[in-house]
Amino acid sequence: MSGYDEPARILRPQIEAGRRVLVISDIHANLPYFEGLLQKVGFGADDVLILNGDFLEKGAESLRTLRRVMAMTEKGNVLPILGNCDDWGFVLREERPWVPGYMQRRKKGLLWDMALELGLDPLALPELADFRARLARRFPEEFSFLDALPHAMEAGRYVFAHAAVYPGRPLEAHTAGELLRCDAWYKLGYRFDRWVVVGHYPVMLYCEDTVCANPILDRERHIACIDGACVLKDDGQLNCLIIPDITKDEVAFEAYDPFPVRRVLQDQTASRRSAYIRWGDSRVQVLERGEEFSRCRHVRTGYELDILTKYLFSEGEFTDCNDCTDYVLPLRAGDLVGVVEETSRGYFVKHNGVSGWYFGPLAEESL
């Protein structure tokens, strides 16, 4: 039986009414974003911090992030939940032949970092059984920590799970896999009588023609989707859901990204048409390849737009591409924006979590 078929582990912590609860998901081994967000929200000993899964993998510092989280939990006010990218306990329990290939494709991640600490070349590992034995000897605390993490948590008016919760049955009636994996869960239309907080699926993938990395806070359906695509998208951010009182329905959020902040110097109106080409629907035909920008046609819709050439994945006429948009942001002189890309044509920026283009001047100094 797969670990995903096992009954879910549920934690029900006692959190006092009126104590601030912070919820962060999908850090993906990006310690600078994590530390930056904790500083921005003023995380302290009086707060409870819930890490709603996927604090490992895809970023550059999985082992350091794991040890940082382990150290934080010792103080008692940090409560991590398992995400699908954190579920590495199986490595010591059963042989999975795909593991070396996964490491070689990713060239980062928890096992990659562990191999380096063992003094091994991750691209030329010993026989898998020997590698697993070395991992067990060197990292027993790390694997035990991951193996003990809950798959979901509930407290007060809130339920927390990495990817999904299904209405009409208690959390104990879910399998681990049901809580750990479900793409586009929000689109299934579920409604709840208390808040369900999930990550896993980047919120901008729910967008159509514009891109927004802010959490989805559906107060009518009591759903919060908070994955801001940290690491996964160039213009992503790390979101923090803020719950002032676990017994009440009030929620807010804060977000962190490191993009340099500049001041807009002239007004700009929004574009009338725009497209957002994203993961899962990113096939384009290159009509005219340029050094900086290439004219492309989105294969599914036929929509034409200019895409940064460095965003194209291959040299062929048909290729997939990085997430991109031609949306022109509505801005007023004095607005502050985060600059993601500076090009010869203008700036790709973020304003209040929304990404798009600005074609006017910006103040030189960082603000």
C-alpha positions, -999 to +999 in steps of 0.1 A: +000+000+000+013+035-009+018+059+019-008+081+002-034+054+008-029+054+046-052+072+069-043+109+074-026+120+106-045+149+122-033+174+148-056+195+169-035+220+188-050+242+215-046+278+204-059+305+227-085+329+215-070+362+206-035+348+198-023+358+164-019+329+140+003+332+109+000+306+081+027+302+054+028+275+027+050+265-002+083+280+009+100+255-014+134+258+002+137+295-003+151+307+030+156+343+020+119+347+012+110+329+044+132+350+066+121+381+048+084+374+053+089+365+090+106+398+095+079+417+075+050+403+096+070+407+129+068+370+138+075+366+175+071+343+205+035+354+211+024+342+176+016+308+164+031+299+130+016+272+109+036+260+079+011+245+056+033+221+036+059+221+009+087+239+028+112+217+009+122+210-027+124+231-059+144+258-042+182+259-034+183+251+003+162+221+013+184+207+040+190+241+056+153+249+054+144+216+071+168+222+099+156+257+103+120+244+106+131+217+130+148+242+153+118+265+152+094+238+163+114+233+195+099+266+209+064+251+206+047+279+186+057+266+151+035+239+137+044+223+104+021+202+082+034+177+056+032+187+020+037+164-010+072+179-015+082+171+021+071+134+020+106+118+020+103+093+048+096+065+022+132+067+011+143+048+042+113+024+042+112+012+006+134+012-025+122+035-052+143+031-084+133+065-097+150+084-069+185+088-086+169+099-118+148+125-100+179+139-083+198+141-116+170+159-133+163+184-105+200+189-094+187+202-061+164+191-033+166+174+000+184+142-011+207+162-033+217+183-003+221+152+019+243+135-007+266+166-008+268+166+030+278+129+029+306+138+005+290+121-025+286+133-060+248+134-065+253+127-102+273+095-096+256+080-066+266+045-052+241+017-055+207+028-043+206+005-013+240+017-001+228+054-005+197+047+015+218+031+043+241+061+044+211+084+046+196+064+075+229+065+095+236+103+089+201+118+090+178+098+114+165+129+131+156+147+099+137+117+085+119+110+118+108+146+119+093+144+084+077+110+091+058+124+122+043+155+106+005+157+105-013+158+071-039+183+084-047+204+114-078+220+128-082+246+155-111+269+163-128+281+131-100+268+108-089+237+090-054+235+075-043+210+048-016+213+022-038+207-010-074+198-003-102+189+021-134+173+011-167+182+027-191+158+043-166+137+062-142+142+091-105+147+085-098+112+099-118+098+070-094+113+045-064+095+032-030+112+033-030+115-005-063+133-006-049+160+016-015+162+000-024+164-037-051+180-057-044+205-085-070+233-090-090+222-059-106+256-056-123+251-090-143+221-076-167+245-060-168+232-025-182+253+003-176+250+040-191+264+072-156+273+086-124+283+069-103+258+050-068+270+043-047+253+015-016+259-006-001+235-032-016+251-063-002+285-072-030+310-071-021+327-104-029+295-122-065+303-114-062+336-133-073+341-169-059+371-187-041+388-158-017+375-132-021+380-094+000+362-068-021+374-038-041+348-018-076+339-028-098+347+002-133+335-006-153+347+024-186+332+011-172+297+006-147+300+036-117+290+015-082+305+015-057+295-012-023+310-003+004+295-026+020+326-041+043+305-064+075+313-044+104+297-065+080+284-092+073+317-109+097+346-116+072+371-103+060+349-075+058+358-038+056+342-004+022+348+012+013+348+049-023+345+060-029+364+092-056+352+116-060+376+145-082+352+164-086+315+157-122+316+170-133+342+146-136+345+108-115+376+103-085+370+080-059+392+062-026+387+045+009+400+039+033+390+012+071+392+005+092+393-026+127+409-030+120+430-061+134+465-060+107+490-053+105+521-076+080+550-079+059+554-111+063+589-126+034+590-151-001+576-154-008+546-175-041+530-185-048+493-186-046+473-218-080+464-233-068+429-243-043+407-227-032+371-223-016+351-196+003+321-209+010+297-180+022+263-170+001+236-185-010+257-215+023+273-226+028+259-261+036+288-286+046+291-322+075+315-328+065+337-357+096+360-355+125+353-332+144+384-319+174+389-297+153+403-268+117+397-278+101+372-301+067+375-317+047+344-308+013+328-313-003+309-285-012+275-300-044+269-282-060+303-285-042+318-316-035+350-295-003+368-307+020+386-283+057+395-278+075+372-254+110+377-239+132+354-260+149+341-229+115+328-218+113+304-247+124+268-238+138+257-272+151+271-305+124+254-326+093+270-342+071+254-317+081+255-280+068+258-245+077+290-226+080+305-192+048+320-177+043+354-193+017+381-201+013+412-222-010+429-197-004+466-193-010+477-157-033+506-148-010+529-128-010+564-114+020+587-109+033+580-074+024+543-073+050+520-060+059+489-081+084+460-077+106+457-108+108+421-120+124+427-154+139+458-170+139+457-208+146+481-237+108+485-241+098+491-205+095+473-172+077+441-161+065+450-127+042+440-098+017+463-082-003+451-052+004+415-062-006+419-099+020+416-126+022+435-159+040+460-180+048+497-174+062+518-202+069+551-185+098+563-164+105+552-129+123+570-100+159+561-098+161+556-061+149+525-043+121+533-019 
